[in-house]
């Protein structure tokens, strides 16, 4: 039997909870490829990863799940000391001119490197920065849009592989009783969730103003409508934004209509408690080209409301989601109300969205494409 090909996945700490897109993808990719000819090497902390195959080796280089300055220094030390000993080095994080300059120098003689570039940050960077950031022998983009931009910049080693969704983990199901209790919800509540971010993406204030306008003066004990901010507090800006809108809701007397999830361990259950999942963002600055929250909601069989961002065109259409103009709170509320009172429309969107993800974003098919990439690296 031949020696397995050693594939290093370069990521932030691969530790639960699985609520960050790049590490989620790396974890499920390694878990899905059970090829004895491929040996995955993952960067984690002292805790062992569950449900991994025999072809997975963990390197506990991190001390926790935090990717702070000291964690980055540990990663650099590991890559400088051992990185070139692996047959394939696969980078799964958003590149920057700074981190890529270092990695480009460190792996300049490595014959088989792969970058999965989830976003080019075109609102911030252009061709000069991309020339510094995209250094691997093989470049993978999430969308055809990004692939075409890199090819226009002169790259010829680019292909698109859509991110995959674990269709068993994210699947339709009844509202989770444990999650309902944690969020002080009841099975009869009609729950609309926002799965974006507090400080970025330009949606939070629009949503807050809309909710205040539409819910002020209503009685939450008689109306079973609830709005769930299914968001994590990632930093101080998020903390301040959350506190500011909470104060506005309290002053408007609508706080009882609002729920907050923060960090949860069971992300699929968080989708299942929602009747509608929304992502009415104004921009994707700093976000992946394909926000996985959208695909996860599709896979969970949820009707989804999106804003009309052009970058959503590769994974949205009237059969699988509802679309509203960016920044239009009135249109947002009207769409919520339309779907709320039209269960047949919700069911149609849910069924078509689930089928769309099964056909276009199936993790097993994505994993097979990467398996072939790893296998062909000689």
Secondary structure as the mmCIF struct_conf table of DSSP 4:
data_model
#
loop_
_struct_conf.conf_type_id
_struct_conf.id
_struct_conf.beg_label_comp_id
_struct_conf.beg_label_asym_id
_struct_conf.beg_label_seq_id
_struct_conf.end_label_comp_id
_struct_conf.end_label_asym_id
_struct_conf.end_label_seq_id
HELX_LH_PP_P HELX_LH_PP_P1 UNK A 2 UNK A 4
STRN STRN1 UNK A 5 UNK A 10
BEND BEND1 UNK A 12 UNK A 12
BEND BEND2 UNK A 16 UNK A 16
BEND BEND3 UNK A 20 UNK A 20
HELX_RH_AL_P HELX_RH_AL_P1 UNK A 21 UNK A 32
TURN_TY1_P TURN_TY1_P1 UNK A 36 UNK A 37
STRN STRN2 UNK A 38 UNK A 43
BEND BEND4 UNK A 46 UNK A 47
HELX_LH_PP_P HELX_LH_PP_P2 UNK A 48 UNK A 49
TURN_TY1_P TURN_TY1_P2 UNK A 50 UNK A 51
TURN_TY1_P TURN_TY1_P3 UNK A 54 UNK A 55
STRN STRN3 UNK A 56 UNK A 59
BEND BEND5 UNK A 63 UNK A 65
HELX_RH_AL_P HELX_RH_AL_P2 UNK A 69 UNK A 82
HELX_RH_3T_P HELX_RH_3T_P1 UNK A 83 UNK A 85
BEND BEND6 UNK A 86 UNK A 87
STRN STRN4 UNK A 88 UNK A 91
BEND BEND7 UNK A 93 UNK A 93
HELX_RH_AL_P HELX_RH_AL_P3 UNK A 97 UNK A 106
TURN_TY1_P TURN_TY1_P4 UNK A 107 UNK A 109
BEND BEND8 UNK A 111 UNK A 111
STRN STRN5 UNK A 113 UNK A 117
BEND BEND9 UNK A 118 UNK A 118
TURN_TY1_P TURN_TY1_P5 UNK A 122 UNK A 124
HELX_RH_AL_P HELX_RH_AL_P4 UNK A 127 UNK A 133
BEND BEND10 UNK A 136 UNK A 137
STRN STRN6 UNK A 138 UNK A 141
BEND BEND11 UNK A 142 UNK A 143
HELX_RH_AL_P HELX_RH_AL_P5 UNK A 144 UNK A 152
TURN_TY1_P TURN_TY1_P6 UNK A 153 UNK A 154
BEND BEND12 UNK A 157 UNK A 157
STRN STRN7 UNK A 158 UNK A 160
HELX_LH_PP_P HELX_LH_PP_P3 UNK A 162 UNK A 164
STRN STRN8 UNK A 165 UNK A 165
TURN_TY1_P TURN_TY1_P7 UNK A 167 UNK A 169
BEND BEND13 UNK A 170 UNK A 170
HELX_LH_PP_P HELX_LH_PP_P4 UNK A 174 UNK A 176
HELX_RH_AL_P HELX_RH_AL_P6 UNK A 177 UNK A 182
TURN_TY1_P TURN_TY1_P8 UNK A 183 UNK A 184
TURN_TY1_P TURN_TY1_P9 UNK A 187 UNK A 188
STRN STRN9 UNK A 190 UNK A 194
BEND BEND14 UNK A 196 UNK A 196
BEND BEND15 UNK A 198 UNK A 200
TURN_TY1_P TURN_TY1_P10 UNK A 201 UNK A 202
HELX_RH_AL_P HELX_RH_AL_P7 UNK A 204 UNK A 215
TURN_TY1_P TURN_TY1_P11 UNK A 216 UNK A 217
TURN_TY1_P TURN_TY1_P12 UNK A 220 UNK A 222
STRN STRN10 UNK A 225 UNK A 229
BEND BEND16 UNK A 235 UNK A 235
HELX_RH_AL_P HELX_RH_AL_P8 UNK A 236 UNK A 252
TURN_TY1_P TURN_TY1_P13 UNK A 253 UNK A 253
HELX_RH_3T_P HELX_RH_3T_P2 UNK A 255 UNK A 257
STRN STRN11 UNK A 258 UNK A 260
BEND BEND17 UNK A 263 UNK A 263
BEND BEND18 UNK A 265 UNK A 265
HELX_RH_AL_P HELX_RH_AL_P9 UNK A 267 UNK A 272
TURN_TY1_P TURN_TY1_P14 UNK A 273 UNK A 273
BEND BEND19 UNK A 275 UNK A 275
STRN STRN12 UNK A 276 UNK A 279
BEND BEND20 UNK A 282 UNK A 282
TURN_TY1_P TURN_TY1_P15 UNK A 285 UNK A 286
BEND BEND21 UNK A 287 UNK A 287
BEND BEND22 UNK A 289 UNK A 290
HELX_RH_AL_P HELX_RH_AL_P10 UNK A 292 UNK A 299
TURN_TY1_P TURN_TY1_P16 UNK A 300 UNK A 301
STRN STRN13 UNK A 303 UNK A 307
HELX_RH_3T_P HELX_RH_3T_P3 UNK A 310 UNK A 315
TURN_TY1_P TURN_TY1_P17 UNK A 318 UNK A 320
STRN STRN14 UNK A 322 UNK A 324
TURN_TY1_P TURN_TY1_P18 UNK A 326 UNK A 327
HELX_RH_AL_P HELX_RH_AL_P11 UNK A 329 UNK A 340
TURN_TY1_P TURN_TY1_P19 UNK A 341 UNK A 341
HELX_RH_AL_P HELX_RH_AL_P12 UNK A 343 UNK A 360
STRN STRN15 UNK A 362 UNK A 362
HELX_RH_AL_P HELX_RH_AL_P13 UNK A 363 UNK A 376
#
